[in-house]
């Protein structure tokens, strides 16, 4: 019993020393007994290594009647903040460029063509086909194969590249409001003016299919009636911004005038972006009055006593007098 007590006392004494020791062994800050500073810092470090698994299907079987799909998958994704996995279609055996691919027989005497798309977007050699910041998948659609002239197996090897890059954030949406836009018509088209339009932006008049650089701060010229989308262009640091949609109104112009100007012989048309149309077909509230009239470059209409040039925009909810 005596030996047991002595052993326990020794163990307890060692434990007490160990509890005090970390102040000097593990911390950079040494605390002196005669100091008023009774605190110390210790840094706990856990180093997490980036990792990910990207799975590219070993093959896809094309069909002559229907399109088929294949999924690129990302799993076990742990990346540094602000990074992304980028998967690109680097090359194809029989296709150097363009969005039409070519599967061939071993002899090369027969070729079947097909296309690849990511959603609604066609894919070509060199394009990015998938991006991941976390676990997920991206479906690629392979169209039906066409044009083969001989029976036999037609193949094409597609090579994909995988890299980790900085994930760019989107640029800020332009501060361009419909109410702050002005339109100046010319030859059936309009120039849109807004102080917040800059050459760092681009615009689309076909619902985002194609984009054209803004070439002048404050305005975009030669727009037809309809919707124009405006966004900040993509840069090395930022993705393109969300687009702002602005409605470009139709332009009223005088195309033909038949005298004498007694009102009933007056013919007016407006330009709808592609063709001239009868003014009365759209602006049924416009009243034509008899009397002396001067048109062409000197033409004008009246709205509530104010003269408006005939080349200005007209609101079809108002009643105008054509004089």
C-alpha positions in Angstrom: 0.0 0.0 0.0 2.8 2.4 0.7 4.5 1.7 -2.6 1.2 2.3 -4.3 0.7 5.7 -2.8 4.2 6.8 -3.6 3.7 5.8 -7.2 0.4 7.7 -7.6 2.0 10.8 -6.1 4.8 10.6 -8.6 2.4 10.3 -11.5 0.3 13.2 -10.3 3.4 15.3 -9.9 4.5 14.5 -13.5 1.1 15.5 -14.7 1.2 18.8 -13.0 4.6 19.6 -14.6 3.3 18.6 -18.0 0.3 20.9 -17.7 2.6 23.9 -17.1 5.3 22.9 -19.6 3.4 23.8 -22.9 3.7 27.5 -22.1 7.4 27.2 -23.0 7.5 24.2 -25.3 4.6 25.0 -27.8 4.1 28.7 -27.6 6.3 31.5 -28.9 5.2 33.7 -25.9 7.0 33.0 -22.7 5.2 34.1 -19.5 7.4 35.1 -16.6 6.2 34.4 -13.1 6.9 38.0 -12.0 5.1 39.4 -15.0 1.6 40.9 -14.9 0.9 39.3 -18.3 -0.8 35.9 -17.6 -1.7 35.0 -21.2 -0.1 33.3 -24.2 -1.0 32.4 -27.8 -0.8 29.0 -29.5 -1.7 28.6 -33.2 -3.5 25.4 -34.2 -2.9 24.6 -37.9 -4.8 22.2 -40.1 -3.5 22.2 -43.7 -6.2 21.0 -46.1 -4.9 19.9 -49.5 -7.0 20.7 -52.6 -8.4 17.6 -54.3 -11.0 16.6 -56.8 -12.0 13.8 -59.1 -13.3 14.5 -62.7 -14.8 11.6 -64.5 -14.8 11.6 -68.3 -16.9 8.8 -69.9 -14.7 6.3 -71.6 -17.0 6.4 -74.7 -20.3 7.3 -76.1 -22.2 5.4 -78.8 -23.6 7.6 -81.5 -27.0 6.9 -83.0 -28.3 7.5 -86.5 -31.8 8.3 -85.4 -31.5 10.1 -82.0 -29.2 12.3 -80.0 -27.5 10.7 -77.0 -26.0 12.2 -73.8 -22.9 11.7 -71.8 -22.1 13.3 -68.4 -18.8 14.8 -67.2 -18.8 14.5 -63.4 -16.9 16.2 -60.6 -16.7 14.5 -57.1 -14.7 14.8 -53.9 -14.2 18.5 -54.8 -12.3 20.6 -52.2 -10.7 23.7 -53.7 -9.3 26.9 -52.4 -11.8 29.8 -52.2 -12.2 31.5 -55.5 -11.0 28.6 -57.6 -12.8 26.4 -60.1 -12.2 23.2 -62.1 -12.3 23.8 -65.9 -12.8 21.1 -68.4 -12.0 21.9 -72.1 -12.3 19.9 -75.3 -8.7 20.1 -76.4 -8.7 18.0 -79.6 -10.5 15.5 -81.8 -8.9 13.0 -84.1 -10.6 14.1 -87.3 -11.8 17.6 -86.4 -9.5 20.6 -86.1 -12.0 23.5 -85.7 -15.7 24.3 -86.0 -18.7 22.7 -84.4 -19.1 19.7 -86.7 -17.2 16.6 -85.7 -16.2 13.6 -87.9 -16.2 9.9 -86.9 -14.3 7.8 -89.5 -13.7 4.2 -90.4 -10.2 2.8 -89.7 -9.4 3.2 -93.4 -10.8 6.7 -93.5 -13.0 5.9 -96.5 -16.3 6.8 -94.7 -17.1 9.7 -92.4 -20.1 10.3 -90.2 -20.6 13.8 -89.0 -22.1 14.8 -85.6 -22.3 17.8 -83.3 -21.8 18.3 -79.6 -23.7 20.8 -77.5 -23.8 21.9 -73.9 -27.4 22.9 -73.2 -28.3 25.2 -76.2 -24.7 26.1 -76.9 -22.7 24.3 -79.7 -19.3 23.0 -78.7 -16.2 23.3 -80.8 -12.6 22.1 -80.4 -11.0 24.5 -77.8 -14.2 25.3 -76.0 -14.9 24.9 -72.3 -17.4 22.2 -71.8 -17.7 22.2 -68.0 -16.8 24.2 -64.9 -17.1 23.1 -61.3 -16.6 24.8 -57.9 -18.2 21.9 -56.1 -19.5 18.4 -56.8 -21.7 18.2 -59.8 -22.1 17.1 -63.4 -22.4 18.6 -66.9 -24.4 16.8 -69.6 -23.1 16.9 -73.2 -25.5 16.1 -76.0 -24.2 14.3 -79.1 -26.5 14.7 -82.2 -27.4 11.8 -84.4 -24.6 10.7 -86.8 -25.1 11.4 -90.5 -23.4 10.9 -93.8 -21.6 7.6 -93.5 -21.1 5.9 -96.9 -19.9 2.5 -95.8 -20.8 0.1 -93.0 -18.4 -0.5 -90.2 -17.2 1.1 -87.0 -16.7 4.9 -87.2 -14.7 6.5 -84.4 -13.2 9.7 -83.3 -11.1 10.2 -80.1 -12.0 13.3 -78.1 -9.3 14.6 -75.8 -10.3 16.7 -72.8 -8.1 18.9 -70.6 -8.7 19.5 -66.9 -7.3 22.4 -65.0 -7.8 24.5 -61.9 -8.2 28.2 -62.4 -9.4 31.3 -60.5 -13.2 31.5 -60.6 -14.1 35.0 -61.9 -17.1 36.8 -60.5 -19.5 38.6 -62.8 -19.2 42.3 -63.4 -21.8 44.6 -61.8 -25.0 45.0 -63.8 -25.1 48.3 -65.7 -27.1 51.1 -64.2 -29.1 51.8 -67.3 -32.9 52.4 -66.8 -35.5 52.6 -69.6 -36.8 55.9 -68.1 -33.3 57.5 -68.5 -32.8 56.5 -72.1 -33.4 58.9 -75.0 -33.9 57.9 -78.6 -32.9 59.9 -81.7 -34.3 58.5 -84.9 -32.5 58.6 -88.3 -33.4 56.7 -91.5 -35.9 54.4 -89.7 -33.4 53.5 -86.9 -32.7 55.1 -83.5 -29.6 56.2 -81.5 -30.0 55.2 -77.9 -28.4 57.8 -75.5 -27.7 57.2 -71.8 -24.9 58.7 -69.7 -24.1 55.4 -68.1 -23.3 53.6 -71.4 -19.5 53.1 -71.8 -17.1 51.4 -74.2 -16.6 48.7 -71.6 -20.0 47.4 -72.6 -21.5 45.4 -75.4 -25.0 45.0 -76.8 -27.2 42.4 -78.5 -30.2 43.0 -80.7 -30.9 39.3 -81.2 -31.6 38.1 -77.6 -28.0 37.4 -76.8 -27.0 35.3 -79.8 -24.4 37.8 -80.9 -22.8 40.7 -79.1 -21.4 44.0 -80.5 -18.9 46.2 -78.7 -20.1 49.7 -77.7 -17.8 52.1 -79.7 -18.9 55.4 -78.2 -19.4 56.4 -74.5 -23.0 57.5 -73.9 -24.7 56.1 -76.9 -25.5 53.2 -79.3 -26.4 54.0 -82.9 -28.5 52.4 -85.6 -30.9 50.3 -83.5 -34.1 49.0 -84.9 -37.3 48.8 -83.0 -37.4 46.0 -80.5 -35.4 45.0 -77.4 -31.7 45.6 -77.1 -29.7 44.0 -74.3 -26.7 45.8 -72.8 -24.0 44.3 -70.5 -20.5 44.9 -69.2 -18.0 42.9 -71.3 -16.0 40.0 -69.9 -12.5 40.9 -68.8 -9.5 39.0 -67.5 -10.8 39.6 -64.0 -14.6 39.5 -64.4 -17.2 37.6 -66.2 -19.7 39.5 -68.4 -22.4 41.1 -66.3 -26.1 40.4 -66.2 -27.7 42.2 -69.2 -30.1 45.1 -69.0 -33.0 45.0 -71.5 -34.1 48.3 -73.1 -37.1 48.7 -75.5 -36.3 50.7 -78.6 -39.6 52.2 -79.9 -40.6 52.3 -83.5 -39.8 55.4 -85.5 -42.4 57.6 -87.2 -41.3 59.1 -90.5 -43.1 60.6 -93.5 -42.6 58.4 -96.5 -45.1 59.8 -99.1 -47.2 62.9 -99.2 -49.8 63.4 -101.9 -51.1 67.0 -102.5 -53.1 69.1 -102.6 -52.9 69.0 -98.8 -56.6 69.0 -97.9 -56.3 66.2 -95.4 -57.9 63.4 -97.2 -55.1 63.2 -99.7 -52.4 63.0 -97.1 -50.5 59.7 -97.0 -48.2 58.9 -94.1 -46.2 55.8 -93.3 -43.9 54.7 -90.5 -40.8 52.5 -90.5 -41.0 49.4 -88.5 -37.4 48.4 -88.8 -37.8 46.4 -92.0 -40.7 47.8 -94.0 -42.8 50.9 -94.3 -46.3 50.5 -93.0 -49.4 52.7 -93.2 -49.5 55.2 -90.4 -53.2 54.7 -89.7 -52.6 50.9 -89.1 -50.7 51.7 -85.9 -51.6 55.3 -84.9 -55.4 55.2 -85.3 -55.8 58.3 -83.0 -53.8 60.7 -85.3 -56.1 63.3 -86.9 -55.4 64.8 -90.3 -56.5 68.4 -90.7 -56.8 70.4 -93.9 -54.8 73.6 -94.4 -51.4 74.6 -95.4 -48.8 71.9 -94.6 -45.0 71.7 -95.0 -43.6 68.2 -94.8 -40.3 66.4 -95.6 -37.4 67.9 -93.6 -39.7 70.7 -92.5 -42.6 68.5 -91.5 -44.2 68.5 -88.1 -47.2 67.3 -86.1 -48.8 68.9 -83.1 -49.5 67.5 -79.7 -51.4 69.8 -77.3 -50.1 72.8 -79.0 -46.4 71.7 -79.1 -44.7 71.1 -82.4 -43.1 67.7 -82.8 -40.9 67.0 -85.9 -42.3 64.1 -87.9 -39.0 62.2 -87.4 -39.4 62.2 -83.7 -41.0 59.3 -81.8 -44.7 59.1 -81.5 -46.8 57.6 -78.6 -49.8 55.9 -80.1 -51.8 56.4 -77.0 -52.0 60.2 -77.7 -53.9 62.2 -80.2 -51.9 64.2 -82.6 -52.8 66.8 -85.2 -51.0 66.5 -88.5 -51.0 70.0 -90.1 
